[in-house]
Amino acid sequence: ADGQFVLYIRKVIVNPLLGRKQCQVEIAHADMAGVKKSVIKAEIAKKFKASEDRVAIFGIKPKFGGGKSSGFASIYDDLDTRNKYDTKTNLYRDGIVVRPKR
């Protein structure tokens, strides 16, 4: 089965001070080596009814033995709060902020 995975969202915390929902993400992907962050982001955006640019995925680590991975996700209320509170690395990685030239 190509591209088959199951997404579990655990421990959803609503954080109004930082304008986001924080959650722990577990992915079961038995037939795949790993799942792309863009695919995980699209799936989470669909579940939380948010646009993909408001979702930040980070810390995805595979479990020993394969077939499972876990990580974290933040779903921001809007793009301005993401620009204000998300890490620079996540913003650069997702192409929301352009990395300054040296």
N, CA, C and O atoms as a Tinker XYZ file with bonds, in Angstrom:
   408  protein
     1  N      0.852000   -1.190000    0.000000    73     2
     2  CA     0.000000    0.000000    0.000000    64     1     3
     3  C      0.889000    1.242000    0.000000    63     2     4     5
     4  O      1.633000    1.480000    0.952000    81     3
     5  N      0.809000    2.016000   -1.052000    73     3     6
     6  CA     1.676000    3.186000   -1.194000    64     5     7
     7  C      1.068000    4.378000   -0.472000    63     6     8     9
     8  O     -0.067000    4.766000   -0.745000    81     7
     9  N      1.836000    4.960000    0.457000    73     7    10
    10  CA     1.389000    6.166000    1.147000    64     9    11
    11  C      0.338000    5.936000    2.212000    63    10    12    13
    12  O     -0.396000    6.862000    2.558000    81    11
    13  N      0.246000    4.717000    2.745000    73    11    14
    14  CA    -0.744000    4.432000    3.783000    64    13    15
    15  C     -0.116000    4.654000    5.147000    63    14    16    17
    16  O      0.902000    4.047000    5.480000    81    15
    17  N     -0.735000    5.534000    5.940000    73    15    18
    18  CA    -0.283000    5.734000    7.308000    64    17    19
    19  C     -1.471000    6.182000    8.153000    63    18    20    21
    20  O     -2.467000    6.693000    7.639000    81    19
    21  N     -1.341000    5.979000    9.461000    73    19    22
    22  CA    -2.394000    6.384000   10.391000    64    21    23
    23  C     -1.812000    7.457000   11.302000    63    22    24    25
    24  O     -0.722000    7.298000   11.850000    81    23
    25  N     -2.552000    8.552000   11.457000    73    23    26
    26  CA    -2.095000    9.681000   12.263000    64    25    27
    27  C     -2.889000    9.720000   13.563000    63    26    28    29
    28  O     -4.117000    9.803000   13.543000    81    27
    29  N     -2.188000    9.661000   14.690000    73    27    30
    30  CA    -2.823000    9.786000   15.997000    64    29    31
    31  C     -2.412000   11.122000   16.601000    63    30    32    33
    32  O     -1.227000   11.451000   16.639000    81    31
    33  N     -3.386000   11.888000   17.070000    73    31    34
    34  CA    -3.097000   13.161000   17.718000    64    33    35
    35  C     -3.378000   13.002000   19.197000    63    34    36    37
    36  O     -4.511000   12.718000   19.586000    81    35
    37  N     -2.353000   13.181000   20.033000    73    35    38
    38  CA    -2.463000   12.976000   21.474000    64    37    39
    39  C     -2.154000   14.273000   22.213000    63    38    40    41
    40  O     -1.454000   15.144000   21.695000    81    39
    41  N     -2.675000   14.390000   23.406000    73    39    42
    42  CA    -2.345000   15.480000   24.325000    64    41    43
    43  C     -2.482000   16.867000   23.694000    63    42    44    45
    44  O     -1.511000   17.623000   23.638000    81    43
    45  N     -3.662000   17.195000   23.229000    73    43    46
    46  CA    -3.882000   18.517000   22.650000    64    45    47
    47  C     -4.014000   19.529000   23.777000    63    46    48    49
    48  O     -4.862000   19.387000   24.657000    81    47
    49  N     -3.165000   20.554000   23.741000    73    47    50
    50  CA    -3.187000   21.621000   24.735000    64    49    51
    51  C     -3.507000   22.917000   24.016000    63    50    52    53
    52  O     -2.839000   23.270000   23.045000    81    51
    53  N     -4.522000   23.629000   24.484000    73    51    54
    54  CA    -4.837000   24.939000   23.922000    64    53    55
    55  C     -4.031000   25.965000   24.698000    63    54    56    57
    56  O     -4.148000   26.064000   25.920000    81    55
    57  N     -3.209000   26.732000   23.981000    73    55    58
    58  CA    -2.333000   27.714000   24.601000    64    57    59
    59  C     -2.727000   29.110000   24.093000    63    58    60    61
    60  O     -2.191000   29.569000   23.084000    81    59
    61  N     -3.657000   29.790000   24.782000    73    59    62
    62  CA    -4.122000   31.093000   24.297000    64    61    63
    63  C     -3.071000   32.201000   24.386000    63    62    64    65
    64  O     -3.136000   33.172000   23.632000    81    63
    65  N     -2.102000   32.067000   25.298000    73    63    66
    66  CA    -1.067000   33.092000   25.422000    64    65    67
    67  C     -0.174000   33.145000   24.180000    63    66    68    69
    68  O      0.248000   34.225000   23.765000    81    67
    69  N      0.112000   31.996000   23.594000    73    67    70
    70  CA     0.923000   31.950000   22.382000    64    69    71
    71  C      0.057000   31.787000   21.128000    63    70    72    73
    72  O      0.583000   31.643000   20.025000    81    71
    73  N     -1.250000   31.808000   21.296000    73    71    74
    74  CA    -2.161000   31.762000   20.158000    64    73    75
    75  C     -2.064000   30.493000   19.339000    63    74    76    77
    76  O     -2.018000   30.551000   18.110000    81    75
    77  N     -2.033000   29.333000   20.009000    73    75    78
    78  CA    -1.882000   28.079000   19.275000    64    77    79
    79  C     -2.454000   26.898000   20.048000    63    78    80    81
    80  O     -2.739000   26.984000   21.242000    81    79
    81  N     -2.611000   25.799000   19.327000    73    79    82
    82  CA    -2.892000   24.502000   19.925000    64    81    83
    83  C     -1.621000   23.682000   19.757000    63    82    84    85
    84  O     -1.039000   23.644000   18.672000    81    83
    85  N     -1.191000   23.025000   20.832000    73    83    86
    86  CA     0.002000   22.198000   20.788000    64    85    87
    87  C     -0.429000   20.749000   20.950000    63    86    88    89
    88  O     -1.316000   20.448000   21.748000    81    87
    89  N      0.189000   19.857000   20.201000    73    87    90
    90  CA    -0.183000   18.448000   20.350000    64    89    91
    91  C      0.986000   17.536000   20.028000    63    90    92    93
    92  O      1.943000   17.900000   19.344000    81    91
    93  N      0.855000   16.346000   20.552000    73    91    94
    94  CA     1.823000   15.296000   20.282000    64    93    95
    95  C      1.254000   14.455000   19.144000    63    94    96    97
    96  O      0.063000   14.142000   19.135000    81    95
    97  N      2.096000   14.093000   18.191000    73    95    98
    98  CA     1.654000   13.383000   16.998000    64    97    99
    99  C      2.338000   12.028000   16.946000    63    98   100   101
   100  O      3.552000   11.931000   17.130000    81    99
   101  N      1.555000   10.975000   16.693000    73    99   102
   102  CA     2.124000    9.650000   16.483000    64   101   103
   103  C      1.664000    9.151000   15.129000    63   102   104   105
   104  O      0.485000    9.253000   14.793000    81   103
   105  N      2.603000    8.605000   14.339000    73   103   106
   106  CA     2.304000    8.131000   13.006000    64   105   107
   107  C      2.632000    6.655000   12.924000    63   106   108   109
   108  O      3.742000    6.242000   13.257000    81   107
   109  N      1.672000    5.860000   12.481000    73   107   110
   110  CA     1.912000    4.439000   12.234000    64   109   111
   111  C      2.016000    4.264000   10.720000    63   110   112   113
   112  O      1.054000    4.510000    9.992000    81   111
   113  N      3.197000    3.835000   10.248000    73   111   114
   114  CA     3.441000    3.694000    8.805000    64   113   115
   115  C      4.167000    2.371000    8.555000    63   114   116   117
   116  O      5.384000    2.348000    8.368000    81   115
   117  N      3.417000    1.284000    8.554000    73   115   118
   118  CA     4.006000   -0.055000    8.489000    64   117   119
   119  C      4.722000   -0.318000    7.166000    63   118   120   121
   120  O      5.779000   -0.949000    7.170000    81   119
   121  N      4.188000    0.139000    6.039000    73   119   122
   122  CA     4.749000   -0.197000    4.728000    64   121   123
   123  C      5.689000    0.873000    4.185000    63   122   124   125
   124  O      6.170000    0.754000    3.058000    81   123
   125  N      5.963000    1.930000    4.977000    73   123   126
   126  CA     6.804000    3.020000    4.499000    64   125   127
   127  C      7.999000    3.202000    5.422000    63   126   128   129
   128  O      7.935000    2.872000    6.606000    81   127
   129  N      9.092000    3.731000    4.872000    73   127   130
   130  CA    10.260000    4.018000    5.704000    64   129   131
   131  C      9.969000    5.204000    6.610000    63   130   132   133
   132  O     10.345000    5.198000    7.781000    81   131
   133  N      9.299000    6.224000    6.075000    73   131   134
   134  CA     8.946000    7.412000    6.844000    64   133   135
   135  C      7.859000    8.173000    6.111000    63   134   136   137
   136  O      7.505000    7.825000    4.985000    81   135
   137  N      7.333000    9.200000    6.735000    73   135   138
   138  CA     6.280000   10.008000    6.132000    64   137   139
   139  C      6.793000   11.438000    6.023000    63   138   140   141
   140  O      7.383000   11.963000    6.967000    81   139
   141  N      6.565000   12.073000    4.862000    73   139   142
   142  CA     7.026000   13.449000    4.664000    64   141   143
   143  C      6.275000   14.399000    5.575000    63   142   144   145
   144  O      5.093000   14.205000    5.858000    81   143
   145  N      6.988000   15.448000    6.041000    73   143   146
   146  CA     6.358000   16.443000    6.907000    64   145   147
   147  C      5.218000   17.154000    6.200000    63   146   148   149
   148  O      4.223000   17.510000    6.830000    81   147
   149  N      5.354000   17.366000    4.889000    73   147   150
   150  CA     4.304000   18.059000    4.131000    64   149   151
   151  C      3.000000   17.258000    4.138000    63   150   152   153
   152  O      1.913000   17.833000    4.192000    81   151
   153  N      3.114000   15.932000    4.083000    73   151   154
   154  CA     1.919000   15.074000    4.103000    64   153   155
   155  C      1.288000   15.087000    5.494000    63   154   156   157
   156  O      0.066000   15.147000    5.629000    81   155
   157  N      2.135000   15.028000    6.529000    73   155   158
   158  CA     1.636000   15.074000    7.913000    64   157   159
   159  C      0.952000   16.414000    8.161000    63   158   160   161
   160  O     -0.118000   16.473000    8.767000    81   159
   161  N      1.579000   17.484000    7.687000    73   159   162
   162  CA     1.041000   18.835000    7.858000    64   161   163
   163  C     -0.331000   18.968000    7.193000    63   162   164   165
   164  O     -1.243000   19.563000    7.765000    81   163
   165  N     -0.476000   18.415000    5.986000    73   163   166
   166  CA    -1.754000   18.469000    5.265000    64   165   167
   167  C     -2.838000   17.720000    6.031000    63   166   168   169
   168  O     -3.978000   18.177000    6.114000    81   167
   169  N     -2.478000   16.579000    6.584000    73   167   170
   170  CA    -3.443000   15.761000    7.336000    64   169   171
   171  C     -3.896000   16.475000    8.617000    63   170   172   173
   172  O     -5.083000   16.472000    8.942000    81   171
   173  N     -2.951000   17.086000    9.343000    73   171   174
   174  CA    -3.281000   17.812000   10.576000    64   173   175
   175  C     -4.127000   19.044000   10.257000    63   174   176   177
   176  O     -5.087000   19.342000   10.968000    81   175
   177  N     -3.769000   19.757000    9.189000    73   175   178
   178  CA    -4.533000   20.938000    8.779000    64   177   179
   179  C     -5.976000   20.563000    8.481000    63   178   180   181
   180  O     -6.901000   21.307000    8.806000    81   179
   181  N     -6.163000   19.394000    7.856000    73   179   182
   182  CA    -7.522000   18.933000    7.548000    64   181   183
   183  C     -8.292000   18.605000    8.832000    63   182   184   185
   184  O     -9.473000   18.931000    8.951000    81   183
   185  N     -7.613000   17.955000    9.798000    73   183   186
   186  CA    -8.288000   17.576000   11.040000    64   185   187
   187  C     -8.668000   18.778000   11.895000    63   186   188   189
   188  O     -9.720000   18.777000   12.533000    81   187
   189  N     -7.810000   19.817000   11.913000    73   187   190
   190  CA    -8.076000   20.997000   12.735000    64   189   191
   191  C     -8.763000   22.123000   11.956000    63   190   192   193
   192  O     -8.981000   23.207000   12.496000    81   191
   193  N     -9.107000   21.866000   10.681000    73   191   194
   194  CA    -9.753000   22.857000    9.810000    64   193   195
   195  C     -8.955000   24.156000    9.758000    63   194   196   197
   196  O     -9.506000   25.243000    9.929000    81   195
   197  N     -7.644000   24.029000    9.517000    73   195   198
   198  CA    -6.740000   25.185000    9.430000    64   197   199
   199  C     -5.994000   25.119000    8.106000    63   198   200   201
   200  O     -5.908000   24.060000    7.485000    81   199
   201  N     -5.450000   26.266000    7.673000    73   199   202
   202  CA    -4.631000   26.250000    6.459000    64   201   203
   203  C     -3.262000   25.662000    6.802000    63   202   204   205
   204  O     -2.812000   25.737000    7.946000    81   203
   205  N     -2.606000   25.076000    5.795000    73   203   206
   206  CA    -1.342000   24.375000    6.045000    64   205   207
   207  C     -0.228000   25.300000    6.518000    63   206   208   209
   208  O      0.678000   24.856000    7.222000    81   207
   209  N     -0.278000   26.588000    6.142000    73   207   210
   210  CA     0.801000   27.499000    6.544000    64   209   211
   211  C      0.730000   27.863000    8.023000    63   210   212   213
   212  O      1.670000   28.450000    8.558000    81   211
   213  N     -0.381000   27.520000    8.696000    73   211   214
   214  CA    -0.504000   27.777000   10.137000    64   213   215
   215  C     -0.056000   26.600000   10.987000    63   214   216   217
   216  O     -0.042000   26.701000   12.214000    81   215
   217  N      0.311000   25.479000   10.360000    73   215   218
   218  CA     0.697000   24.263000   11.087000    64   217   219
   219  C      2.213000   24.109000   11.055000    63   218   220   221
   220  O      2.824000   24.171000    9.987000    81   219
   221  N      2.824000   23.909000   12.228000    73   219   222
   222  CA     4.268000   23.673000   12.338000    64   221   223
   223  C      4.503000   22.263000   12.864000    63   222   224   225
   224  O      3.972000   21.887000   13.910000    81   223
   225  N      5.295000   21.488000   12.140000    73   223   226
   226  CA     5.640000   20.120000   12.527000    64   225   227
   227  C      7.123000   20.104000   12.885000    63   226   228   229
   228  O      7.940000   20.659000   12.149000    81   227
   229  N      7.482000   19.476000   14.006000    73   227   230
   230  CA     8.889000   19.407000   14.374000    64   229   231
   231  C      9.143000   18.220000   15.286000    63   230   232   233
   232  O      8.221000   17.679000   15.897000    81   231
   233  N     10.400000   17.826000   15.370000    73   231   234
   234  CA    10.805000   16.760000   16.289000    64   233   235
   235  C     10.291000   15.388000   15.916000    63   234   236   237
   236  O     10.027000   14.576000   16.803000    81   235
   237  N     10.137000   15.097000   14.620000    73   235   238
   238  CA     9.664000   13.768000   14.207000    64   237   239
   239  C     10.815000   12.779000   14.353000    63   238   240   241
   240  O     11.853000   12.925000   13.708000    81   239
   241  N     10.627000   11.779000   15.197000    73   239   242
   242  CA    11.651000   10.771000   15.433000    64   241   243
   243  C     11.066000    9.374000   15.186000    63   242   244   245
   244  O      9.976000    9.070000   15.673000    81   243
   245  N     11.778000    8.521000   14.434000    73   243   246
   246  CA    11.296000    7.148000   14.240000    64   245   247
   247  C     11.533000    6.291000   15.483000    63   246   248   249
   248  O     12.533000    6.455000   16.182000    81   247
   249  N     10.606000    5.384000   15.743000    73   247   250
   250  CA    10.773000    4.451000   16.857000    64   249   251
   251  C     11.666000    3.300000   16.412000    63   250   252   253
   252  O     11.656000    2.912000   15.244000    81   251
   253  N     12.433000    2.759000   17.345000    73   251   254
   254  CA    13.318000    1.635000   17.039000    64   253   255
   255  C     12.492000    0.444000   16.573000    63   254   256   257
   256  O     11.495000    0.090000   17.202000    81   255
   257  N     12.903000   -0.172000   15.475000    73   255   258
   258  CA    12.164000   -1.304000   14.930000    64   257   259
   259  C     11.314000   -0.894000   13.745000    63   258   260   261
   260  O     10.857000   -1.752000   12.990000    81   259
   261  N     11.093000    0.397000   13.564000    73   259   262
   262  CA    10.371000    0.885000   12.394000    64   261   263
   263  C      8.870000    0.796000   12.524000    63   262   264   265
   264  O      8.343000    0.213000   13.472000    81   263
   265  N      8.191000    1.381000   11.562000    73   263   266
   266  CA     6.737000    1.313000   11.513000    64   265   267
   267  C      6.020000    2.389000   12.300000    63   266   268   269
   268  O      4.820000    2.583000   12.109000    81   267
   269  N      6.712000    3.091000   13.175000    73   267   270
   270  CA     6.091000    4.159000   13.969000    64   269   271
   271  C      7.039000    5.337000   14.095000    63   270   272   273
   272  O      8.258000    5.166000   14.142000    81   271
   273  N      6.473000    6.527000   14.149000    73   271   274
   274  CA     7.244000    7.742000   14.409000    64   273   275
   275  C      6.416000    8.617000   15.327000    63   274   276   277
   276  O      5.194000    8.486000   15.388000    81   275
   277  N      7.087000    9.514000   16.045000    73   275   278
   278  CA     6.352000   10.453000   16.881000    64   277   279
   279  C      7.034000   11.805000   16.834000    63   278   280   281
   280  O      8.231000   11.904000   16.563000    81   279
   281  N      6.259000   12.844000   17.101000    73   279   282
   282  CA     6.801000   14.192000   17.074000    64   281   283
   283  C      5.790000   15.164000   17.652000    63   282   284   285
   284  O      4.895000   14.778000   18.403000    81   283
   285  N      5.945000   16.440000   17.289000    73   283   286
   286  CA     5.096000   17.483000   17.836000    64   285   287
   287  C      4.547000   18.361000   16.733000    63   286   288   289
   288  O      5.131000   18.471000   15.655000    81   287
   289  N      3.398000   18.995000   17.021000    73   287   290
   290  CA     2.783000   19.919000   16.073000    64   289   291
   291  C      2.210000   21.099000   16.832000    63   290   292   293
   292  O      1.715000   20.958000   17.951000    81   291
   293  N      2.284000   22.266000   16.208000    73   291   294
   294  CA     1.638000   23.466000   16.730000    64   293   295
   295  C      0.718000   23.991000   15.639000    63   294   296   297
   296  O      1.135000   24.135000   14.490000    81   295
   297  N     -0.534000   24.278000   15.992000    73   295   298
   298  CA    -1.497000   24.838000   15.055000    64   297   299
   299  C     -1.806000   26.247000   15.528000    63   298   300   301
   300  O     -2.469000   26.436000   16.547000    81   299
   301  N     -1.324000   27.235000   14.787000    73   299   302
   302  CA    -1.462000   28.634000   15.195000    64   301   303
   303  C     -2.816000   29.198000   14.773000    63   302   304   305
   304  O     -3.411000   28.746000   13.794000    81   303
   305  N     -3.301000   30.206000   15.536000    73   303   306
   306  CA    -4.598000   30.832000   15.253000    64   305   307
   307  C     -4.573000   31.576000   13.928000    63   306   308   309
   308  O     -5.547000   31.522000   13.177000    81   307
   309  N     -3.477000   32.271000   13.622000    73   307   310
   310  CA    -3.315000   32.943000   12.336000    64   309   311
   311  C     -1.834000   33.062000   12.017000    63   310   312   313
   312  O     -0.982000   32.729000   12.841000    81   311
   313  N     -1.533000   33.539000   10.813000    73   311   314
   314  CA    -0.152000   33.598000   10.349000    64   313   315
   315  C      0.674000   34.625000   11.115000    63   314   316   317
   316  O      1.880000   34.448000   11.286000    81   315
   317  N      0.025000   35.712000   11.581000    73   315   318
   318  CA     0.753000   36.736000   12.336000    64   317   319
   319  C      1.285000   36.180000   13.651000    63   318   320   321
   320  O      2.429000   36.444000   14.020000    81   319
   321  N      0.454000   35.406000   14.365000    73   319   322
   322  CA     0.931000   34.823000   15.628000    64   321   323
   323  C      2.029000   33.793000   15.368000    63   322   324   325
   324  O      2.940000   33.640000   16.182000    81   323
   325  N      1.948000   33.086000   14.239000    73   323   326
   326  CA     3.026000   32.139000   13.923000    64   325   327
   327  C      4.328000   32.895000   13.675000    63   326   328   329
   328  O      5.384000   32.486000   14.159000    81   327
   329  N      4.261000   33.988000   12.928000    73   327   330
   330  CA     5.463000   34.793000   12.691000    64   329   331
   331  C      6.042000   35.317000   13.986000    63   330   332   333
   332  O      7.260000   35.424000   14.129000    81   331
   333  N      5.169000   35.647000   14.938000    73   331   334
   334  CA     5.608000   36.241000   16.188000    64   333   335
   335  C      6.210000   35.215000   17.156000    63   334   336   337
   336  O      7.225000   35.490000   17.796000    81   335
   337  N      5.586000   34.029000   17.263000    73   335   338
   338  CA     5.958000   33.088000   18.324000    64   337   339
   339  C      6.668000   31.809000   17.878000    63   338   340   341
   340  O      7.305000   31.159000   18.706000    81   339
   341  N      6.585000   31.428000   16.612000    73   339   342
   342  CA     7.226000   30.188000   16.178000    64   341   343
   343  C      8.737000   30.396000   16.065000    63   342   344   345
   344  O      9.207000   31.525000   15.922000    81   343
   345  N      9.488000   29.297000   16.130000    73   343   346
   346  CA    10.950000   29.400000   16.045000    64   345   347
   347  C     11.369000   29.810000   14.640000    63   346   348   349
   348  O     10.688000   29.500000   13.662000    81   347
   349  N     12.498000   30.513000   14.549000    73   347   350
   350  CA    13.014000   30.957000   13.250000    64   349   351
   351  C     13.262000   29.757000   12.331000    63   350   352   353
   352  O     12.984000   29.815000   11.133000    81   351
   353  N     13.788000   28.669000   12.905000    73   351   354
   354  CA    14.086000   27.479000   12.113000    64   353   355
   355  C     12.836000   26.945000   11.426000    63   354   356   357
   356  O     12.867000   26.630000   10.236000    81   355
   357  N     11.733000   26.841000   12.173000    73   355   358
   358  CA    10.484000   26.353000   11.588000    64   357   359
   359  C      9.971000   27.296000   10.507000    63   358   360   361
   360  O      9.469000   26.845000    9.477000    81   359
   361  N     10.093000   28.597000   10.734000    73   359   362
   362  CA     9.628000   29.579000    9.750000    64   361   363
   363  C     10.464000   29.511000    8.469000    63   362   364   365
   364  O      9.917000   29.578000    7.368000    81   363
   365  N     11.790000   29.376000    8.608000    73   363   366
   366  CA    12.656000   29.236000    7.438000    64   365   367
   367  C     12.337000   27.945000    6.697000    63   366   368   369
   368  O     12.226000   27.937000    5.471000    81   367
   369  N     12.189000   26.854000    7.444000    73   367   370
   370  CA    11.966000   25.539000    6.848000    64   369   371
   371  C     10.680000   25.496000    6.030000    63   370   372   373
   372  O     10.637000   24.887000    4.962000    81   371
   373  N      9.630000   26.149000    6.539000    73   371   374
   374  CA     8.348000   26.134000    5.843000    64   373   375
   375  C      8.223000   27.236000    4.795000    63   374   376   377
   376  O      7.195000   27.339000    4.125000    81   375
   377  N      9.262000   28.060000    4.646000    73   375   378
   378  CA     9.244000   29.080000    3.603000    64   377   379
   379  C      8.362000   30.273000    3.907000    63   378   380   381
   380  O      7.972000   30.993000    2.988000    81   379
   381  N      8.035000   30.507000    5.175000    73   379   382
   382  CA     7.193000   31.651000    5.549000    64   381   383
   383  C      8.055000   32.908000    5.648000    63   382   384   385
   384  O      7.620000   33.998000    5.274000    81   383
   385  N      9.290000   32.749000    6.160000    73   383   386
   386  CA    10.242000   33.852000    6.241000    64   385   387
   387  C     11.447000   33.464000    5.377000    63   386   388   389
   388  O     11.892000   32.317000    5.406000    81   387
   389  N     11.962000   34.409000    4.625000    73   387   390
   390  CA    13.127000   34.143000    3.783000    64   389   391
   391  C     14.386000   34.345000    4.601000    63   390   392   393
   392  O     14.526000   35.357000    5.287000    81   391
   393  N     15.298000   33.399000    4.538000    73   391   394
   394  CA    16.552000   33.459000    5.277000    64   393   395
   395  C     17.392000   34.637000    4.771000    63   394   396   397
   396  O     17.572000   34.780000    3.562000    81   395
   397  N     17.905000   35.476000    5.665000    73   395   398
   398  CA    18.673000   36.644000    5.215000    64   397   399
   399  C     20.009000   36.223000    4.586000    63   398   400   401
   400  O     20.634000   35.253000    5.016000    81   399
   401  N     20.426000   36.969000    3.568000    73   399   402
   402  CA    21.704000   36.700000    2.904000    64   401   403
   403  C     22.845000   37.206000    3.780000    63   402   404   405
   404  O     22.715000   38.233000    4.445000    81   403
   405  N     23.950000   36.490000    3.777000    73   403   406
   406  CA    25.110000   36.900000    4.584000    64   405   407
   407  C     25.946000   37.897000    3.804000    63   406   408
   408  O     26.968000   38.368000    4.303000    81   407
